[in-house]
Amino acid sequence: MRITTLFSALALFVALLSSSAAFSAEMWEKGRHYKELPYPVQTRDPSKIEVVKLFWYGCPHCYEFNNDYLPEWEETFGDDIDFHMRPATFPGWEVHAKAYFAADVLGVLDKVHQPLFDAIVANPRKFKDVEDFKTIFLANGVSAEQFDKVFEASGFRKVSKVDEALKKVDEDIKRYRISGVPALIVNGKYKIGVRDAGNFANMIKVANYLIDQERAAMNKPSVEAGKP
C-alpha cells in the first residue's frame, strides 16, 4: 500500500512538473506579449543572437530601464549574445540620437552615455541643438576641436559619420515598426514593448524566452549535415 502510494505521489509530481514546464514555455504568446516582424531586419553579426535596446535620452521610462534593470540583465549574457543600444529617431529626437552617435564615433560612449542620460532626461527641452551637448563631452575628455570635427561633412555629397549612423538607424527604426520606447528587438525578428509585456521585468523575461528559442534554432543540426 505504501509503495503504491509512493508511486502515485511520484507520478503526480512528474505530471505537475511537466505541466509547469509546458506552461512556462507557452505563457509568452506571439501577438500578445511580443510581435514578430513581418520582414526580418539584418543583424550586424549573423553568428550571434542580436539584442537591441531602443531608447530616447529624454524618456523617463528608458532611464529607469537603463539604470535599474539593464545592468543586472547584461551580466547574464553569454558570448553568443550581441547586445547594443540604438537611439530612436522619432521627430524631435534626432538631435539626441546625434549625441549618442557622436560619443560612439569619438570612442567615449562608455564615459558619456550616463551623463547624457542624466542631463537630458531631467530637462529634454534644454538640449535642442548639437552645441547644447558640448559641455558634457568636454567634461569627459573630448576637446572642442574633436567635438566640432565629428559633425563636419567631409566634402561634396559627403556626410559625417554621425549623419551616416543616424540615417541607418532611422531606416531600421521603420523596419522595426516600433511606436514607442523602451523597446527590445531580438535577432531582428521580434519586438517587445512595455505595453505588450506588461512591465520591464516581463520585457526581459520575454526577451530571454526568445533568445532561448533563437539559440536552440542556431544549435540545431541541419538535416543535410546528418546525411551520410
Residue pairs with C-beta under 8 A, 6 or more apart in sequence:
28 34
28 205
28 206
28 209
28 210
30 36
30 190
32 196
33 192
33 196
33 197
33 198
33 202
33 206
34 190
34 191
34 192
34 196
34 197
34 206
34 210
35 177
35 190
35 191
35 192
35 196
36 189
36 190
37 175
37 176
37 177
37 188
37 189
37 190
37 191
38 177
39 175
40 187
40 188
40 189
41 172
41 175
41 176
41 185
41 188
41 189
42 188
43 50
43 82
43 187
43 188
44 50
44 82
44 84
45 82
48 80
48 81
48 82
49 80
49 81
49 82
49 186
49 187
49 211
49 214
49 215
49 218
50 81
50 82
50 83
50 84
50 185
50 186
50 187
50 188
51 77
51 81
51 82
51 83
51 84
51 184
51 185
51 186
51 187
51 207
51 211
52 83
52 84
52 85
52 86
52 184
52 185
53 65
53 70
53 83
53 84
53 85
53 86
53 182
53 183
53 184
54 85
54 86
54 87
54 88
54 173
54 176
54 178
54 181
54 182
54 183
54 184
54 185
55 62
55 65
55 66
55 85
55 86
55 87
55 88
55 181
55 182
56 62
56 87
56 88
56 90
56 93
56 96
56 181
57 87
57 96
57 99
57 100
57 116
57 117
57 120
57 121
57 124
57 127
58 93
58 96
58 120
58 121
58 124
58 127
59 121
59 181
59 182
60 121
61 181
61 182
61 194
62 121
62 181
62 182
63 117
63 121
64 200
65 182
65 200
65 203
66 117
66 182
68 200
69 200
69 201
69 204
73 204
74 83
76 208
77 83
80 215
80 218
81 211
85 100
86 169
86 172
86 173
87 93
87 96
87 97
87 100
87 101
87 169
88 97
88 173
88 178
88 181
88 183
89 97
89 166
89 169
89 170
89 173
90 173
94 166
95 127
95 128
95 129
95 130
95 132
96 116
96 120
96 124
96 127
97 166
97 169
98 130
98 151
98 162
98 166
99 116
99 120
99 127
99 130
99 133
100 109
100 113
100 116
101 161
101 162
101 165
101 166
101 169
102 130
102 133
102 137
102 147
102 150
102 151
102 162
103 109
103 111
103 112
103 113
103 116
103 137
104 165
105 150
105 161
105 162
105 165
106 137
106 142
106 146
106 147
106 150
108 137
108 140
108 141
108 142
111 140
111 141
112 136
112 137
112 140
112 142
115 136
115 139
115 140
116 133
116 136
119 126
119 127
119 136
120 126
120 127
126 132
127 133
130 151
134 144
134 147
137 147
138 144
138 147
150 160
150 161
150 162
151 160
151 162
152 160
153 159
153 160
153 163
154 160
159 167
176 183
176 185
176 191
177 191
178 191
178 193
179 193
180 193
180 194
180 195
182 193
182 194
182 200
182 203
183 191
183 192
183 193
184 191
184 192
184 203
184 206
184 207
185 191
185 192
186 192
186 207
186 210
186 211
186 214
187 210
187 211
187 214
189 210
189 214
190 210
192 203
192 206
192 207
192 210
193 203
194 200
194 203
197 203
197 205
197 206
